[in-house]
């Protein structure tokens, strides 16, 4: 997760929302791939770290079906798009940092992933996904640091207007 945080901070310094992810082979502990958000750079709203990481990981492992033996470490609770891709690609496990109150799909905004650690009685029950019924999800790892990276980025963006052509009120 520390590597993902370093990548996220670097992405933030380049004007991207500071989210990054690292894919690790769960059997060997080796890093398979790493990615950071590239929505601004690529002009692609789907270029989230998780989406890019799944593609890179599948390529490096020789196909997407090999992703089952991996664990994704991502600095922020995945959004619904990324959670869907995680489920469809059969990534073996997910560990994330800070909660994503606006768009998180592990119970913060929607409940697509299965994290028994969060939510309590207010959390909607989640049926196991047919492709990944045993998906292991853990949240809150380095949550303070990853959350602070997001808060600082948006504080700076509101103050400076971080994107070309934008004002602080955009």
C-alpha positions as CSV (number, residue, x, y, z in Angstrom):
1,X,0.0,0.0,0.0
2,X,2.9,2.3,0.6
3,X,4.0,1.9,-3.0
4,X,0.4,2.7,-4.2
5,X,0.4,5.8,-2.0
6,X,3.8,7.0,-3.5
7,X,2.3,6.5,-7.0
8,X,-0.8,8.4,-6.0
9,X,1.1,11.3,-4.6
10,X,3.1,11.5,-7.9
11,X,-0.1,11.4,-9.9
12,X,-1.5,14.2,-7.8
13,X,1.6,16.3,-8.5
14,X,0.8,15.9,-12.2
15,X,-2.8,17.1,-11.9
16,X,-4.4,13.7,-11.7
17,X,-6.7,12.8,-8.8
18,X,-4.2,11.0,-6.5
19,X,-5.4,7.4,-6.7
20,X,-3.0,4.5,-7.6
21,X,-3.0,0.8,-7.3
22,X,-0.5,-2.1,-7.2
23,X,-1.3,-5.7,-8.2
24,X,0.6,-8.4,-6.3
25,X,0.8,-12.1,-7.1
26,X,-0.7,-13.6,-3.9
27,X,1.2,-16.8,-4.2
28,X,4.7,-15.3,-4.6
29,X,4.3,-11.8,-3.2
30,X,5.8,-10.3,-6.4
31,X,4.5,-7.0,-7.8
32,X,2.8,-7.8,-11.1
33,X,1.8,-4.3,-12.2
34,X,1.2,-0.8,-10.9
35,X,-0.9,2.1,-12.2
36,X,-2.1,5.6,-11.2
37,X,-5.1,7.6,-12.5
38,X,-4.6,8.9,-16.0
39,X,-8.0,10.5,-16.7
40,X,-6.6,13.9,-17.4
41,X,-3.5,12.8,-19.3
42,X,-5.4,10.4,-21.5
43,X,-8.6,12.5,-21.8
44,X,-10.4,9.3,-20.7
45,X,-12.8,9.3,-17.8
46,X,-12.5,5.6,-17.4
47,X,-8.7,5.7,-17.0
48,X,-8.9,5.0,-13.3
49,X,-5.9,3.3,-11.6
50,X,-7.9,0.1,-11.1
51,X,-9.0,-0.2,-14.7
52,X,-5.5,0.4,-16.0
53,X,-4.1,-2.1,-13.5
54,X,-6.4,-4.9,-14.5
55,X,-5.4,-4.4,-18.1
56,X,-1.7,-4.3,-17.3
57,X,-2.0,-7.3,-15.0
58,X,-3.8,-9.4,-17.5
59,X,-1.2,-8.6,-20.1
60,X,1.7,-9.4,-17.9
61,X,0.2,-12.6,-16.6
62,X,-0.8,-13.9,-20.0
63,X,-4.5,-13.4,-19.8
64,X,-7.2,-12.0,-17.5
65,X,-8.1,-15.4,-16.1
66,X,-4.8,-15.4,-14.2
67,X,-5.9,-12.4,-12.2
68,X,-7.6,-14.8,-9.7
69,X,-4.2,-15.3,-8.0
70,X,-3.6,-11.6,-7.4
71,X,-4.5,-9.0,-4.8
72,X,-5.0,-5.4,-5.7
73,X,-3.9,-2.6,-3.3
74,X,-5.6,0.7,-4.1
75,X,-5.4,3.9,-2.2
76,X,-9.2,4.6,-2.3
77,X,-12.3,2.5,-2.0
78,X,-13.1,1.6,-5.6
79,X,-16.0,3.3,-7.4
80,X,-18.9,1.3,-9.0
81,X,-17.1,1.1,-12.4
82,X,-13.9,-0.2,-10.9
83,X,-15.7,-2.6,-8.5
84,X,-17.6,-4.0,-11.5
85,X,-14.3,-4.5,-13.4
86,X,-12.7,-6.1,-10.3
87,X,-15.6,-8.6,-10.0
88,X,-15.7,-9.3,-13.8
89,X,-12.0,-9.8,-14.1
90,X,-11.9,-12.1,-11.0
91,X,-9.2,-10.4,-9.1
92,X,-8.6,-12.5,-6.0
93,X,-8.6,-9.8,-3.4
94,X,-8.7,-6.1,-2.8
95,X,-7.2,-4.0,-0.1
96,X,-8.0,-0.3,-0.1
97,X,-7.0,2.7,1.9
98,X,-9.5,5.5,2.6
99,X,-13.3,5.3,2.2
100,X,-14.8,7.0,-0.8
101,X,-17.9,8.7,0.6
102,X,-19.0,10.1,-2.7
103,X,-18.6,7.1,-5.0
104,X,-17.3,4.1,-3.0
105,X,-18.7,0.7,-4.0
106,X,-17.8,-1.1,-0.8
107,X,-20.7,0.3,1.1
108,X,-20.0,4.0,1.2
109,X,-22.2,4.9,-1.8
110,X,-23.1,1.5,-3.3
111,X,-22.5,-2.0,-2.0
112,X,-21.0,-4.1,-4.8
113,X,-18.0,-5.6,-3.0
114,X,-18.2,-7.7,0.1
115,X,-16.3,-6.2,3.0
116,X,-17.6,-7.6,6.3
117,X,-15.4,-5.1,8.2
118,X,-17.5,-2.0,7.4
119,X,-21.0,-0.7,7.5
120,X,-22.7,-2.6,10.3
121,X,-26.5,-2.5,10.3
122,X,-26.7,0.4,7.9
123,X,-24.9,-1.5,5.2
124,X,-27.1,-3.2,2.6
125,X,-26.5,-7.0,2.3
126,X,-24.5,-8.0,-0.7
127,X,-25.0,-11.2,-2.6
128,X,-21.8,-13.0,-3.6
129,X,-20.8,-12.4,-7.2
130,X,-21.0,-15.6,-9.2
131,X,-17.5,-15.3,-10.6
132,X,-15.8,-14.2,-7.3
133,X,-17.9,-15.6,-4.4
134,X,-14.9,-15.6,-2.1
135,X,-13.5,-12.2,-3.0
136,X,-11.5,-11.0,0.0
137,X,-11.9,-7.2,0.6
138,X,-10.2,-5.2,3.3
139,X,-10.5,-1.5,3.8
140,X,-8.9,1.1,5.9
141,X,-5.2,0.3,5.3
142,X,-3.2,3.5,5.6
143,X,-6.6,5.3,5.5
144,X,-5.3,8.4,7.2
145,X,-2.5,8.9,4.8
146,X,-4.4,8.0,1.7
147,X,-7.4,10.1,2.8
148,X,-5.1,13.1,3.5
149,X,-3.6,12.8,0.0
150,X,-7.1,13.2,-1.4
151,X,-8.1,16.0,0.9
152,X,-4.9,18.0,0.2
153,X,-5.3,17.5,-3.6
154,X,-8.9,18.8,-3.6
155,X,-8.0,21.6,-1.2
156,X,-5.3,22.7,-3.6
157,X,-7.6,22.3,-6.6
158,X,-10.4,24.4,-5.0
159,X,-7.8,27.1,-4.2
160,X,-5.8,27.1,-7.4
161,X,-8.1,25.7,-10.1
162,X,-5.8,22.8,-11.0
163,X,-7.0,22.0,-14.5
164,X,-6.4,23.9,-17.7
165,X,-9.2,26.4,-18.3
166,X,-10.8,25.9,-14.9
167,X,-11.3,28.4,-12.2
168,X,-11.5,27.5,-8.5
169,X,-15.3,27.6,-8.8
170,X,-15.4,25.1,-11.7
